Structure formats: structure tokens, C-alpha cells
């Protein structure tokens, strides 16, 4: 078998993402701007095929080497969006990385390579968010077929009865006709006019919890993601981040492998 037959063939933008240099969309912009060369020749097509283990890629004349893989967990604050920049001028999770900083003794923001959010939490949602420069791993975490469970604590503007809780698991038809279900749901605590529920999802549909409650005409007051698979948010302070420990990374990997088996 020829060496090129065993090498990973991907497009140029994807190659830069796999190397941990930037996101695929950012890479495509760099290529179109004529800032990326492949084996010494400037390319303008982001879909130019690349043999990842053999070809040499450079940006602005500097050879791009594979970056150390970084896996971070953040306690995303309410009001931050999970994009690199926002046309409306809203705060982003990258401002959290750059301004709030990590707990003492861990990675400093200036020492971080490029990282991207794994999935999304909408602007009004808060809690556990993963970020990484390992695009393959990030895609596995969010892939529907992985069915990696995500756990949320949700405060709603009413005291839920048994019928509402059961309907979340049985399935709620949204206003656009889609049927959405929670894997599990139960009451955590209740006040006189509101309550907290724990809701577990094993599918990652856009704004799923909010859409389920919208269909039931129930207002969501707060939505906090507290776990991804076996990884718990724990006592990580809001607007801070830290690297995953090796054991935490292994726990997530084992959970994905078990769900994919």
C-alpha cells in the first residue's frame, strides 16, 4: 500500500482546524485571503485536498504544526454568547476566557491556543460549557448518535404538577410540529410560585428545553447546565474556567464509547 493511501485526506480548511490552529470557518477565510500555502504554493480554495500527515501547511509564511490538545470546562455566565464575535456587540465566551481568567495555578489566557466551544448554550443559559482545539473530539461529544447525556437545572415560573413533568418525558409537540422529549425529568424543589426541575437530555436539538416549555406555555426563568455525561460542573465559579483533568477526560471518553457501542 502506498503511503498516501494510508494518510488522512481532508480539505485545507479542515486540516487547519484538525491541527488546532483555528476554526474551519476562520481557516476558510484565511485561505480565500491568500494567506495559506500548501507545500510552498499559495492556495485560494478552502476545499483543496490535503494529506494531513505528509503535506506542509503555512499561514503567513509560518509552518503550522499540530497544537497540543486542550480541553477546558467553563462555567458560562448568563448573557454571553458562544461565538468568536457577535455582530450585535454582545459579550462572548472568549471575553470570559480573556478577562475573567482561570483559577490560580492553571493555564493563563495568553498561553491558550485557539479553542472552540463544544456545542452551544444560548445567551440566556448558563453553566457547564466545554471548549477545545480538538475538533474531532468536540464533534463526537455533540454528535446525535453519541447520545451523551446532558443534565440541566431549570427554574420555571410555576409549580410543576406531575402531569407536566411526565409530559416532558412522554414528548411535547412544539409549535412547528416537532416532537421533543427529555430522557428523564423530576422536581428538585418548589416555592409558592416557581420551582426547579432537573432535566436530562440525550439528544442535542436546538433550544430543546426552552422550546418544550414554550409549547406548554410555561416561562423559563433560569436554565443551568450542570453536567455533560459524567462530568459535573461542581463548584467551578461562574465566569471562570479550568482544564479538564486526565481522569475527567477519560470519563467522558468512556461514556461516549459506552453509548456508541
C-alpha positions in Angstrom: 0.0 0.0 0.0 1.3 3.4 -0.9 1.9 5.9 2.0 -0.6 8.4 0.5 -3.3 5.7 0.7 -3.0 5.5 4.5 -2.7 9.2 5.2 -5.7 11.2 6.2 -7.1 13.2 3.2 -9.1 16.3 4.2 -9.7 19.7 2.7 -7.4 22.6 3.5 -9.7 24.4 5.9 -10.5 21.2 7.8 -6.8 20.5 8.0 -6.1 23.8 9.8 -8.9 23.0 12.2 -7.7 19.5 12.9 -4.2 20.9 13.6 -5.8 23.1 16.3 -4.9 26.4 14.5 -8.4 27.9 14.2 -12.0 27.0 13.4 -12.9 25.7 10.0 -14.8 28.8 9.1 -11.8 31.0 10.1 -9.5 28.8 8.1 -11.6 29.1 5.0 -11.4 32.9 5.3 -7.6 32.7 5.7 -7.4 30.5 2.5 -9.6 32.8 0.5 -7.5 35.8 1.6 -4.4 34.1 0.1 -2.6 33.7 3.5 -2.3 29.9 3.4 0.2 27.9 1.4 0.3 24.2 0.8 3.8 22.7 0.2 5.0 26.2 -0.7 2.3 27.2 -3.1 -0.4 29.7 -2.1 -3.9 28.2 -2.3 -7.2 30.1 -2.5 -9.7 27.2 -2.4 -10.6 26.0 1.1 -11.5 22.6 -0.3 -8.1 21.9 -1.7 -7.3 18.3 -0.7 -4.5 17.8 1.9 -2.7 14.7 3.1 -2.6 15.7 6.7 0.4 13.5 7.8 2.6 14.5 4.8 1.8 17.9 3.4 3.2 21.1 4.8 0.8 24.0 5.5 1.9 27.5 6.3 -0.1 30.6 7.3 1.6 34.0 6.5 4.8 32.0 5.8 4.9 30.2 9.2 4.6 26.5 9.1 1.6 25.2 11.1 2.4 22.4 13.5 -0.1 20.3 15.4 -1.0 22.1 18.6 -1.2 20.4 22.0 -4.7 19.3 22.6 -6.5 21.4 25.1 -9.7 20.5 26.9 -11.4 23.2 29.1 -14.5 23.4 31.1 -16.1 26.8 31.8 -19.0 28.0 34.0 -20.6 30.2 31.3 -22.4 33.2 32.7 -25.8 34.3 31.6 -25.6 36.9 28.8 -22.5 35.6 27.0 -22.9 34.1 23.5 -20.9 31.1 22.3 -19.4 32.7 19.2 -16.0 34.2 18.5 -17.5 37.6 17.7 -21.0 39.0 17.7 -22.5 41.4 15.2 -24.7 42.9 18.0 -21.7 43.6 20.3 -22.8 41.2 23.0 -20.3 39.6 25.3 -18.9 36.2 24.2 -17.3 33.3 25.9 -14.0 34.4 24.6 -14.2 37.5 26.6 -14.7 35.3 29.6 -11.5 33.4 28.7 -9.6 36.7 28.3 -11.0 38.8 31.1 -12.1 36.6 33.9 -9.2 34.2 33.7 -8.8 30.7 35.2 -8.4 29.7 38.8 -5.0 30.3 40.2 -2.3 27.9 39.2 -3.8 26.8 35.9 -3.5 27.9 32.3 -3.3 31.6 31.7 -5.4 33.0 28.9 -2.4 34.3 27.0 -0.9 30.8 27.0 -4.0 29.2 25.5 -4.1 28.1 21.8 -7.2 28.6 19.8 -10.2 26.8 21.3 -13.8 26.5 20.2 -17.0 25.8 22.2 -18.3 22.2 22.1 -21.9 22.7 21.2 -23.8 25.8 22.4 -25.5 27.3 25.3 -27.8 30.2 24.2 -27.3 33.7 25.6 -29.8 33.3 28.4 -28.5 29.9 29.5 -25.6 29.3 31.9 -23.4 26.6 33.3 -21.1 23.9 32.0 -19.5 24.6 28.6 -16.6 22.6 27.1 -14.0 24.2 24.9 -11.3 22.5 22.9 -9.0 22.7 19.9 -9.6 19.0 19.3 -12.3 19.4 16.6 -12.7 15.6 16.1 -13.4 15.1 19.9 -15.7 18.1 20.0 -17.7 16.7 17.1 -18.1 13.3 18.9 -19.4 15.0 22.1 -22.1 16.8 20.2 -22.9 14.1 17.6 -26.6 12.9 17.9 -25.5 9.3 17.5 -23.3 9.5 20.6 -26.3 10.2 22.8 -24.1 11.7 25.5 -26.4 12.8 28.3 -26.6 16.5 29.3 -28.2 17.4 32.7 -29.9 20.8 33.3 -31.4 22.5 36.3 -34.4 24.6 35.1 -36.4 27.2 37.1 -39.8 27.8 35.7 -42.5 30.4 36.6 -45.0 27.9 38.0 -45.0 24.9 40.4 -44.9 21.9 38.1 -47.5 19.2 38.6 -47.0 15.5 37.9 -48.7 15.8 34.5 -46.2 18.5 33.3 -43.2 16.5 34.4 -44.5 13.3 32.8 -45.2 15.2 29.5 -41.6 16.2 29.2 -40.5 12.6 29.1 -43.5 11.4 27.1 -43.0 14.1 24.5 -44.1 17.6 23.7 -45.1 18.8 20.3 -43.6 22.2 19.6 -45.4 25.0 17.7 -43.6 24.0 14.5 -44.8 20.4 14.8 -41.6 18.8 16.1 -41.9 16.2 18.9 -39.3 16.7 21.6 -38.6 14.5 24.7 -36.4 14.5 27.8 -34.7 11.3 28.8 -35.6 12.0 32.4 -37.2 14.8 34.4 -38.1 15.3 38.1 -38.8 18.1 40.6 -35.8 19.3 42.6 -37.6 21.9 44.8 -40.6 24.2 44.8 -41.6 27.6 46.1 -45.0 29.2 46.1 -44.9 30.5 42.5 -42.0 28.7 40.8 -39.9 25.5 41.0 -36.7 23.9 39.9 -36.6 20.8 37.8 -33.8 18.5 36.8 -34.0 17.6 33.1 -31.7 15.1 31.3 -31.4 15.1 27.5 -29.7 12.6 25.3 -30.2 14.4 22.1 -28.9 17.9 21.3 -31.6 19.7 19.4 -31.5 23.5 19.2 -33.0 25.3 22.3 -34.8 22.0 23.1 -35.7 22.7 26.7 -36.9 26.2 26.1 -39.0 25.1 23.1 -40.6 22.3 25.2 -41.7 24.8 27.8 -42.8 27.3 25.2 -45.1 24.7 23.8 -46.5 24.1 27.3 -46.9 27.9 27.8 -44.5 27.8 30.7 -41.9 30.6 31.2 -38.3 29.5 31.8 -36.7 31.8 34.4 -33.2 30.2 34.5 -31.5 27.3 32.7 -28.3 25.9 34.0 -26.3 23.0 32.5 -24.8 21.1 35.4 -23.3 18.0 33.8 -22.2 16.6 30.4 -22.1 12.8 30.7 -20.3 12.0 34.0 -18.6 15.5 34.1 -20.1 17.7 36.8 -20.0 21.5 36.9 -19.4 21.2 40.6 -18.1 24.3 42.5 -16.4 26.0 39.5 -17.2 29.7 40.0 -19.3 31.5 37.4 -17.2 33.2 34.6 -14.1 31.1 35.3 -12.6 28.0 33.5 -10.1 25.3 34.1 -8.6 22.4 32.1 -10.2 19.0 32.4 -8.1 16.6 34.5 -6.9 13.4 32.7 -9.5 11.4 34.6 -12.3 13.8 33.7 -11.3 13.5 30.0 -11.2 9.7 30.3 -14.6 9.6 32.0 -16.2 11.5 29.0 -14.4 9.2 26.5 -15.5 6.1 28.3 -19.1 7.4 28.5 -19.1 8.1 24.7 -17.6 4.7 23.9 -20.3 3.0 26.0 -23.1 5.0 24.3 -21.7 4.3 20.8 -21.2 0.5 21.5 
